[in-house]
Amino acid sequence: MLGLMQDRPLALPHIFHRAEQLFGHKTVVTAEVNGETTTTIAELCTRVRRLATALDDLGISADGRVATFCWNTARHLELYLAAPCTGRVLHTLNIRLFPEQLVYIVGHAEDEVIFVDRSLLPLLWPLADKMPTVRAFVVIDDGADTAIPDDPRVRDYEELLAAAEPFSGDFVIEDENTAAAMCYTSGTTGNPKGVVYSHRSTVLHSVATLFADGPALSERDVLMPVVPMFHANAWGLPYGGLLAGSTLVMPGPNMAPQAIVSMLERHEVTITAGVPTIWMGVQPLLGDHDLTHLRAILCGGSAVPKALSEAYREAIGIPLLHAWGMTETSPIASVSSMRSHHEGLTEEERADARARQGYPLPLVELRIADPETGEPQPWDDEATGEVQAAGPWIAKDYYRGEGGGSQFTEDGWLRTGDVATVDRYGSFRLVDRTKDLVKSGGEWISSVELENEIMAHPKVAEAAVIGVPHEKWVERPLACVVVKPGETLTAEEVIEFLRPRVAKWWLPDAVEFIDEIPKTSVGKFSKKTLREKFGGYELPAAAER
C-alpha cells in the first residue's frame, strides 16, 4: 500500500519562490570596499530572474558548472539561486587555494563561466589562460580600483543583467537528485576532491538549519554568515536564512576582527557563524561593543577550544555554539546543544559538555568504528574510534570517483577521518584526526585535547601539536605555541601549566614558539605545514616524560 501524498521534488526553486512570495520586504546588507549597500529580497529575486536569462545569453549549457570566486555578498547570493534554479551547478571556488589547485579544480569540474569580484581579479586573472573550459569571466564590481582586463572573455556583471530579460514563471527542477552545487575539499593530501550536492540534499540540509537544537534560524533573526560562501556553501546558512525569512548581513571583503564585530553591533545581528580563528581574533574586542542582540555564535571547521568558548560566555553572556561537519556532510552533521540531562551540572561541567562536538542532527546517523578492524564501537565514552556518517545530506562518492572509494565503507557510510568517543546520550567528543594523532609507545595522544589545554593558558594566543619521531617511543608530541602580543612565556611555564591538566606521558617533549600557526584555505590549523617545517626535528635527549 502506498501513501497518498503529493510527490513534489525537494528542490531549490522552492526556497527561491518562498523568499520571493513571503519575504520580499526583508533586506540583505552587504559590506563592500567603499561602504555598505542594502537591497530587499524582492529586488534580489528580480535580479535572480535576470541572471537566469543571462546564463542562457552566455551560452552556458543546461547542466553547466557556474563557478564563483567571490566574497560573502548579495551578488554572490544571487548566483546561489540563479545557477541551481536553472538546472546549472553552482561551483564555489576557494579564494585561498594555491594557483595550481585552482587551475586543477576549474579544469576538473569543467567550469564554463567564472563570476569574480573585482577585488579578487588579481588572484584569478593571471590563471585565465590555463582554464580553457571557461568561456567567460564575469566581473562583479565591488568598488575596488583593480584594473579590468581588455579581453573579449571579460564581461561586466551589471551590464549583463541590464541586457537580459527577466525570466518569467516558475523555476522547475523535476528530479530532486539533480546536482545543485559542488564544493571541493581543501586538498590537504593529494588533489582536492569534488563533493556534489543534490537539490534534495541541499533542501533537507537547509531545513535542518531551522531545527531547535541546531542553528534554529527563524524569520525574527538577523543572520550574518562570516564563514565564507565558498566553504561548504557557508555551512548552508544562506539557503537556511532565505527559507526562514531571516534578515541577512553579508560581511564582504573586510574580514578584519574590528570590521566583523562592528557589523555585528551596528546591525543588531542575532546569529552568526565562523571558524575558531575568526572568533579568536574578535574575542579581545568584545568588551568595546554592545552585542546583547546576539543569541548564538556558531563555531566549527575545527575543534573549538573550551577556553575560547568560555571567554565569550564571560564577556557577553553566551558561549560559542559548537557544530561539527565537513564538506562531505554539507557540512552540519552535529551540534553541541545543551540538553535536559545537563541540568544540575556545575558551570565547569557544562563548559565541558559544550566543548564536545555534540549530537547528530535529525536524519543524520553517526557511529564510531575501530580504525583497524572497522567494527562499530559501543556508545559508552570509553571506546574510541573513527567517526562514520550516513544520511540524506552525506556524500556517497566523490565527483568522477576520485579517491577510489577508500573513504566509504562497504555498507555505504562516510569515513570522516575524525576520531572521537561518544557517551550514552549520543554526544560525540572529537579526539583528533586519524592522521594527527600522536602514537607514543603504542598509546594514542590527542593533539586536539593537548592544544585545547595549552590554549587555556592566559598568555597563549594559539597552539598546535604535532608528532615528531622518537627513537624509543616512536613519536612524541611537539607543541608549537604563539604567545599573545606583549606577553613572554617559556617552555618550562607551558609544561608546568599542563602538569595538573593532562596525563604525565602526554606532556610535550618540547615547545617551539612561532609567530603564527599556519592555516589551511578554510582557516584550520595546517598540521601538514608544521610537520614539513619541523621535519627531522631532534627532541632534547633528556626528554623522557
HELIX and SHEET records of a PDB file:
HELIX    1   1 PRO A   13  LEU A   22  1                                  10    
HELIX    2   2 ILE A   41  ASP A   57  1                                  17    
HELIX    3   3 ALA A   74  CYS A   85  1                                  12    
HELIX    4   4 PRO A   99  ALA A  109  1                                  11    
HELIX    5   5 ARG A  118  LEU A  120  5                                   3    
HELIX    6   6 LEU A  121  LEU A  124  1                                   4    
HELIX    7   7 TRP A  125  LYS A  130  5                                   6    
HELIX    8   8 TYR A  157  ALA A  162  1                                   6    
HELIX    9   9 HIS A  199  ALA A  208  1                                  10    
HELIX   10  10 ALA A  232  TRP A  235  1                                   4    
HELIX   11  11 LEU A  237  ALA A  244  1                                   8    
HELIX   12  12 PRO A  257  ARG A  266  1                                  10    
HELIX   13  13 PRO A  276  VAL A  282  1                                   7    
HELIX   14  14 GLN A  283  ASP A  288  5                                   6    
HELIX   15  15 LYS A  306  ILE A  316  1                                  11    
HELIX   16  16 THR A  327  THR A  329  5                                   3    
HELIX   17  17 SER A  340  HIS A  342  5                                   3    
HELIX   18  18 GLU A  347  ARG A  354  1                                   8    
HELIX   19  19 TYR A  399  GLY A  401  5                                   3    
HELIX   20  20 SER A  447  ILE A  454  1                                   8    
HELIX   21  21 ALA A  491  LEU A  498  1                                   8    
HELIX   22  22 LYS A  504  TRP A  506  5                                   3    
HELIX   23  23 LYS A  527  LYS A  533  1                                   7    
SHEET    1   A 9 GLY A  35  THR A  40  0                                        
SHEET    2   A 9 THR A  27  GLU A  32 -1                                        
SHEET    3   A 9 THR A 247  MET A 250  1                                        
SHEET    4   A 9 VAL A 222  PRO A 225  1                                        
SHEET    5   A 9 ILE A 271  GLY A 274  1                                        
SHEET    6   A 9 ALA A 296  CYS A 299  1                                        
SHEET    7   A 9 LEU A 321  GLY A 325  1                                        
SHEET    8   A 9 ILE A 332  VAL A 335 -1                                        
SHEET    9   A 9 TYR A 359  PRO A 360 -1                                        
SHEET    1   B 7 VAL A 154  ASP A 156  0                                        
SHEET    2   B 7 ALA A 136  ILE A 140  1                                        
SHEET    3   B 7 ASP A 111  ASP A 117  1                                        
SHEET    4   B 7 ARG A  65  PHE A  69  1                                        
SHEET    5   B 7 VAL A  89  THR A  92  1                                        
SHEET    6   B 7 ALA A 179  TYR A 184  1                                        
SHEET    7   B 7 GLY A 194  SER A 198 -1                                        
SHEET    1   C 4 GLU A 365  ALA A 369  0                                        
SHEET    2   C 4 GLY A 385  ALA A 390 -1                                        
SHEET    3   C 4 LEU A 414  VAL A 422 -1                                        
SHEET    4   C 4 PHE A 428  ARG A 433 -1                                        
SHEET    1   D 2 VAL A 438  SER A 440  0                                        
SHEET    2   D 2 GLU A 443  ILE A 445 -1                                        
SHEET    1   E 3 VAL A 460  HIS A 470  0                                        
SHEET    2   E 3 VAL A 474  VAL A 483 -1                                        
SHEET    3   E 3 ALA A 510  PHE A 513  1                                        
END                                                                             
